[in-house]
Every structure is written in C-alpha cells, then in structure tokens.
C-alpha cells in the first residue's frame, strides 16, 4: 500500500463508513432521568394527542368568539356565568351563545366555546353576569387537542441528542424508559519517549501529556466513555500491547503521535499486525492534521492522530466524531453561528483548512478574526471561540464575507 496516497476529508469518512458498514453501536434502555445528552436509538411515535383536550393558555372566560364582536370599553358584551372549570377536572357544561365559564391557565375548555377572553378584559357585575370589553378571534388563547403532538405522529427522530426539552416530550407521552445508543468506548494512547504524565517531574526535553486530556474531554463532550489511557514509549512491542488491550475493552482506539513518516513510526506497523483490514488511510488533505492514519483491527477502529494538540483535536472532530454520528444517524450536531470575516486569509491548495477564529460583537453584528499559532500550541485552542472551514476548491477567505463558524 502507498502510505503517501493522501485522500480528502470526505473520502476518508467514506472509506470509514464502507470499512465499518457492518459495525453497529449497540442500544440500551434507560430511564428518561438518565437519558439527557444520550443519542436516541429509536423513533418515538405518539400514542395520544398532546394535549388530550382543548386547553386555555390564559386565566379568563371561555365564550363563543362571535359573541364578543363589537365589544368595547363603552359598549361591552354581556354574558351569563355558568360557573368555573377546576384544574384537573373535566368541563361538564356546554357553552351556548351568551354564556361563559371561568377557566384557569391550562384548564379544559368547555364544549361549545371557541375562544378565551383574558380576565383583565372582563368585569363581573355579580356572580351571574360578566361584561367583556374586548373582542377575540376564533380559537384565541386556546391550544387545541393535538396541537402540540398528534396521535400517530413521530414526536422524536432516531439519532436525536436528548435535550431537557426532549425529555419533556417523552414525559408528556407517558414514556418513562427509552432506547439510546450505548456510549462509544475509547481507549487513548499517547506515544513518544518525551511524553510524561501530570504527576511526573518535568525535566528538560520532556513534555507533559496534553493530548490524552484534551481527547478525554472531547470524548466526554461527545457523549462517549473512556475505558483507559496510557503513555507508551517509542517501542513497537509496548505500543502493540496497549493497542491490543484497547481493542479488548473499547470500540475505538486512539493513538496520539507516531503518525508521521519516520524511522520511529510504529503506528501503521502495529495496526497492520492485527487481524483485519489494517491501515486503509495514511494521510488526509486536512490542515492541520495531514499525517492521520485510519485502520481496522479485529473489527475495531484504530486512529493514528497527529501529535500536535490542535491537529489532534481537529482530526478527532472532523473524522472520528463525524463517523460516530453517521453510524448513529445524528444530524446537525455541531453548534455554529454566522459571522462576518474581519480578515483575508489564503487557502492551502488541495487541502481542507480548519482556521481557528475569535468572535467579537460590534454594533449588533458578530465578527470573526483569526487566531494564529502553530498546531503544537494548546493556547491556539483555548484562545479561540471556533473555527471556519476553507474547502480545497476555495481561493480563501475575503474580508467582509459572512461565513459559518463552528463553535468549540
């Protein structure tokens, strides 16, 4: 295989999907109290109408709306009060022309009524007579039966990340347990003779392990689970042992560092040593992150990420995260906003460039300015609010144009 056969970002994702087309992330059933931020593994259809009856959105009086036409402060409409509807109880009386009943917010609208007059536009003459000072339209201040969710309607789509609002929908439907995808399991390996962990003494020439911790946080944010992490010296056997351990207890093994071409590059050899497809991508036309490796061993995904922190996290988001969300059928998962470019920036021919930016509000508009720094500088990420994507066919960024900014 030619390890210098660099492919586009889209081609890398396509190859991933093709190689792992039979691979499935399993589902599990959990309580809706434990489902927040999980990915829904089934379509949810409603077996009821929500609401199940016509409900008032205001405190006021239920009437036939046509009876209020022409009502004003000087010439109010007069209604006969039949009583009131209590919360949680059915409205037992039917409204006829010239009649009304008091209904609290959320209460059931009586039969025959087709509008609610807010209480502030009414005045009681006595316990039996009401004056209305303002006309209302047909169905004004009413949520009709099924307005929110209709019986048989798909209320939530498979692949949706469950937000507090989604949990509210499930509760409204009386669903207490729901099928979600199991959290994708990751094993993280940082490689390099110079890498040390946080509790080790920092000597000249040594570098603290940044990538394991940034990737750990990115995985948690994604909704994944970390089964373990390790620091491995530049040694083929030690690296292979850790990858083998990762394949046993995780869905995806991430190897940070060791993806560039060189005499001490063992990543590709290790991936190819396991039963399976081995390396199927070695080099992606992405900036930063070109020397990325994608491989398959024992039916699991193994990713050789660049050693530089910015490159590593960019590739994780552009490739690994995209792959997982495609398998789970998640759409529009990236938070983004529109911003006016406050700079000119050339493209890198043939490469998909991820340019870090800072956002600033000025005169009610959002502007983006570039964050500059080398991909080995972790502050390039921490000092940025997001990034823009410059496609390979684009000439670059022009000051004054509006672009999508993907938020970190």
C-alpha positions in Angstrom: 0.0 0.0 0.0 1.2 3.5 -0.8 1.2 5.4 2.5 1.6 8.7 0.7 -1.8 8.3 -1.0 -3.4 11.3 0.7 -7.2 11.4 0.5 -9.7 14.2 1.1 -11.6 14.6 4.3 -14.8 13.3 2.6 -13.0 10.4 1.1 -11.6 9.4 4.5 -15.1 9.5 6.0 -16.5 7.5 3.1 -13.8 4.8 3.5 -14.5 4.7 7.2 -18.2 4.1 6.6 -17.5 1.5 4.0 -15.0 -0.5 6.0 -17.3 -0.4 9.1 -20.6 -0.7 7.3 -21.4 -3.8 9.3 -20.3 -2.3 12.6 -23.1 -1.2 14.9 -23.1 0.7 18.2 -25.4 -1.2 20.5 -28.5 0.2 22.1 -29.7 0.0 25.7 -32.9 1.0 27.5 -32.5 3.6 30.3 -34.8 5.7 32.4 -35.6 9.1 31.0 -33.9 10.6 34.1 -30.7 9.1 32.9 -31.2 9.9 29.2 -30.1 13.5 28.9 -27.4 14.1 26.3 -27.7 10.5 25.1 -28.5 9.6 21.4 -31.9 8.2 20.7 -31.8 4.8 19.1 -35.4 4.5 18.0 -38.1 6.7 16.5 -40.7 7.8 19.1 -44.3 7.8 17.9 -47.1 9.3 20.0 -50.0 7.0 21.0 -52.0 10.0 22.2 -52.9 13.6 21.3 -51.0 16.2 23.3 -52.8 17.9 24.8 -55.6 15.4 25.0 -58.2 18.2 25.3 -58.6 21.9 24.3 -56.7 23.9 26.9 -56.7 27.5 27.9 -53.4 29.5 27.7 -54.7 32.3 29.9 -56.8 32.9 33.1 -60.1 34.1 31.8 -63.5 33.2 30.5 -64.5 30.7 27.7 -67.0 32.1 25.3 -68.3 31.7 21.7 -65.9 34.2 20.0 -68.6 35.7 17.7 -70.5 36.9 20.8 -67.6 39.3 21.6 -67.6 41.0 18.2 -68.0 44.8 18.6 -67.3 44.7 22.4 -65.5 47.8 23.7 -64.9 49.8 26.9 -68.0 51.9 26.1 -70.2 49.1 24.8 -69.2 45.8 26.5 -70.7 42.4 25.6 -72.8 40.8 28.4 -72.5 37.1 29.3 -74.3 34.8 31.8 -71.7 33.0 34.1 -72.4 29.2 34.4 -69.6 28.6 36.9 -66.0 27.6 36.6 -63.7 24.8 35.4 -61.4 23.5 38.1 -57.8 22.4 37.3 -57.5 18.7 36.6 -61.2 18.3 36.2 -63.4 17.9 33.0 -65.6 20.8 31.9 -69.1 19.3 32.4 -71.2 22.1 31.0 -71.7 23.2 27.4 -71.4 26.8 26.4 -74.2 28.3 24.4 -74.5 31.8 22.9 -74.3 34.4 25.6 -72.9 32.1 28.2 -69.4 31.8 29.7 -67.4 29.8 32.3 -64.2 30.8 34.1 -61.2 28.7 33.1 -57.7 28.9 34.7 -54.5 28.7 32.6 -54.1 25.1 31.5 -57.7 24.3 32.2 -60.1 22.4 30.0 -62.2 24.4 27.5 -65.9 23.6 27.8 -67.8 22.2 24.8 -69.3 24.9 22.6 -66.6 27.6 23.5 -64.1 28.6 20.8 -62.1 31.4 22.5 -60.8 32.7 25.8 -61.1 36.3 27.0 -58.3 37.3 29.3 -59.6 38.1 32.8 -58.2 41.7 32.6 -60.6 42.5 29.7 -63.6 41.5 31.8 -65.6 42.7 34.8 -68.1 40.8 36.9 -71.3 42.7 37.6 -72.3 40.0 40.1 -71.9 36.2 40.4 -74.1 35.6 37.4 -73.2 38.4 34.9 -69.9 39.3 33.2 -69.0 42.2 31.0 -66.4 41.7 28.2 -64.6 44.8 26.9 -62.5 43.4 24.1 -63.4 41.2 21.1 -61.5 37.9 20.5 -60.8 35.8 17.4 -61.8 32.2 16.8 -59.7 29.9 18.9 -57.8 32.8 20.5 -55.9 31.9 23.7 -56.5 28.2 23.2 -54.2 25.2 22.5 -56.4 22.7 20.6 -56.4 19.0 21.2 -53.3 17.5 19.3 -51.9 21.0 18.6 -48.6 20.0 20.3 -48.3 16.4 19.2 -50.9 14.4 17.2 -51.7 10.8 17.8 -49.6 8.6 15.5 -47.1 11.4 14.8 -43.3 10.9 15.1 -42.5 13.0 18.1 -38.7 12.3 18.2 -36.5 11.0 15.5 -33.9 8.3 15.9 -30.4 9.9 16.1 -31.6 12.9 18.1 -29.5 14.0 21.1 -31.9 14.1 24.0 -32.1 17.6 25.5 -34.2 18.6 28.5 -36.9 19.7 26.1 -36.8 16.2 24.5 -37.2 14.6 27.9 -40.2 16.8 28.4 -41.8 15.4 25.2 -41.2 11.8 26.5 -42.8 12.7 29.8 -45.8 14.2 28.0 -46.2 10.9 26.2 -46.0 8.9 29.4 -42.8 7.3 28.4 -40.5 6.5 31.4 -37.8 4.4 29.6 -36.3 4.9 26.2 -33.7 3.2 23.9 -30.5 5.1 23.5 -27.1 4.2 22.0 -24.6 2.8 24.4 -21.8 5.3 25.0 -19.0 4.7 22.4 -16.0 3.4 24.3 -12.5 4.8 23.7 -9.0 3.8 24.7 -6.4 6.6 24.5 -2.7 6.0 23.9 -0.1 8.8 23.8 3.2 7.9 22.3 6.7 9.3 22.5 9.9 9.0 24.6 9.4 12.6 25.6 5.9 12.4 26.9 5.3 12.3 30.7 2.1 12.3 32.8 1.0 15.1 35.0 2.4 13.6 38.2 5.9 13.1 36.8 8.7 15.5 37.3 9.2 17.8 34.3 12.8 17.6 33.1 14.4 19.5 30.2 13.4 17.8 26.9 10.3 16.2 28.4 6.7 17.3 27.5 3.6 16.8 29.6 0.8 14.7 28.1 -1.7 17.2 26.7 -3.4 15.1 24.1 -4.8 12.4 26.4 -6.6 15.0 28.5 -7.9 17.2 25.6 -9.2 14.0 23.9 -10.6 12.7 27.1 -12.6 15.9 27.5 -13.7 15.8 23.8 -14.9 12.3 24.2 -17.0 13.2 27.3 -18.4 16.2 25.4 -19.3 13.8 22.5 -21.1 11.5 24.9 -18.5 8.8 24.9 -16.8 6.8 27.6 -13.1 6.3 28.2 -12.1 2.8 29.2 -8.5 3.6 29.8 -5.5 5.7 28.8 -1.8 5.1 28.6 1.6 6.7 27.7 3.8 4.5 25.6 7.5 5.0 24.7 8.5 4.7 21.1 8.6 0.9 21.2 6.8 -1.4 18.8 6.0 -4.2 21.3 4.9 -1.8 24.1 2.6 0.0 21.6 1.2 -3.2 20.3 0.4 -4.5 23.8 -1.5 -1.3 24.6 -3.4 -1.4 21.3 -4.3 -5.0 21.9 -5.6 -4.0 25.4 -7.6 -1.2 23.9 -9.2 -3.5 21.3 -10.3 -5.8 24.0 -12.2 -3.2 26.1 -13.2 -0.4 23.7 -14.9 0.4 20.4 -12.2 2.8 19.2 -8.5 3.0 19.9 -6.9 6.5 19.6 -3.1 6.7 19.2 -1.8 10.2 19.6 1.6 10.8 18.0 3.6 8.4 15.8 1.5 9.1 12.7 4.2 10.9 10.7 6.5 9.1 8.4 9.8 8.4 10.0 12.1 5.7 11.4 10.3 5.7 14.7 6.9 5.4 13.3 5.4 2.2 14.6 1.7 3.1 14.4 1.0 1.7 10.9 3.0 -1.4 11.6 1.1 -2.1 14.8 -2.3 -1.6 13.1 -1.3 -3.9 10.3 -0.2 -6.6 12.8 -3.8 -7.4 13.9 -6.3 -9.5 12.1 -8.4 -7.3 9.8 -8.1 -4.7 7.1 -5.2 -2.9 8.6 -4.3 0.6 7.5 -6.7 1.9 4.8 -5.9 5.7 5.1 -2.5 7.1 5.7 -2.6 10.8 5.1 -5.6 13.2 4.8 -5.7 16.5 2.9 -6.6 18.4 6.0 -4.8 21.3 7.6 -3.8 20.8 10.4 -3.7 17.0 10.7 -2.4 15.7 7.4 -0.4 12.7 8.7 -3.5 10.9 10.1 -3.9 7.1 10.0 -7.1 5.2 9.9 -7.1 1.4 10.3 -9.1 -1.6 11.3 -8.0 -4.4 13.6 -10.2 -7.2 15.0 -13.3 -5.3 13.7 -12.5 -2.2 15.7 -11.4 1.3 14.5 -7.8 2.4 15.3 -6.9 6.0 14.6 -3.4 7.4 14.5 -3.8 11.0 15.4 -1.1 13.7 14.9 1.0 14.5 18.0 0.3 18.2 18.0 -2.7 19.1 20.2 -4.6 21.3 17.8 -4.1 18.8 14.9 -5.2 16.0 17.2 -8.5 17.6 18.3 -9.3 19.0 14.8 -9.0 15.5 13.3 -10.9 13.9 16.1 -13.8 16.3 15.4 -13.6 16.2 11.6 -13.2 12.4 11.2 -13.9 10.4 14.4 -16.8 12.4 15.6 -18.3 12.5 12.1 -18.0 8.7 11.8 -19.8 8.0 15.1 -22.6 10.4 14.3 -23.1 8.9 10.8 -23.4 5.5 12.4 -25.9 6.8 14.9 -27.7 8.8 12.2 -27.2 12.1 14.1 -27.7 15.3 12.0 -26.8 18.9 12.6 -24.8 18.0 15.7 -22.3 20.9 15.5 -23.0 24.2 17.2 -22.4 27.0 14.7 -23.2 30.7 14.1 -22.8 33.2 11.3 -20.0 35.8 11.5 -18.6 38.5 9.2 -14.9 37.8 8.4 -12.7 40.6 9.6 -9.6 39.4 7.7 -8.3 38.0 4.4 -6.9 34.5 4.5 -5.4 32.4 1.7 -6.4 28.8 1.1 -4.0 25.8 1.1 -4.4 24.3 -2.4 -5.8 20.8 -2.3 -6.3 20.9 1.5 -9.4 21.4 3.6 -8.2 24.0 6.1 -9.6 24.5 9.6 -8.8 28.1 10.7 -9.2 28.9 14.3 -11.0 32.3 15.0 -12.1 34.6 17.8 -15.6 36.1 17.8 -16.4 39.7 18.7 -19.7 41.6 18.9 -19.7 45.1 17.4 -22.7 47.3 16.6 -25.0 44.3 16.9 -23.0 42.2 14.5 -20.7 39.2 15.0 -17.2 39.5 13.6 -14.5 36.8 13.3 -10.8 37.4 13.5 -8.1 34.8 13.1 -6.3 33.0 15.9 -2.7 32.4 14.9 -0.3 29.9 16.2 1.4 26.6 15.4 -0.6 23.3 15.8 1.7 22.3 18.7 0.4 25.3 20.8 -2.5 24.3 23.0 -3.3 28.0 23.6 -4.4 28.2 19.9 -7.4 26.2 21.0 -8.0 27.8 24.4 -7.8 31.4 22.9 -10.3 30.6 20.1 -14.1 30.5 20.0 -14.4 28.3 17.0 -13.2 27.6 13.5 -14.1 28.1 9.9 -13.6 25.5 7.2 -12.0 26.5 3.9 -12.7 23.9 1.3 -10.0 22.7 -1.1 -11.6 24.3 -4.1 -11.9 27.8 -2.5 -9.4 30.5 -3.1 -9.5 31.7 0.5 -11.4 34.0 2.9 -12.2 37.6 2.0 -12.8 40.3 4.5 -16.4 41.3 4.8 -17.9 38.0 3.7 -20.2 36.1 6.0 -19.2 32.5 6.9 -20.4 29.8 9.2 -18.3 29.5 12.4 -18.3 26.1 14.1 -18.2 26.7 17.9 -15.7 24.9 20.2 
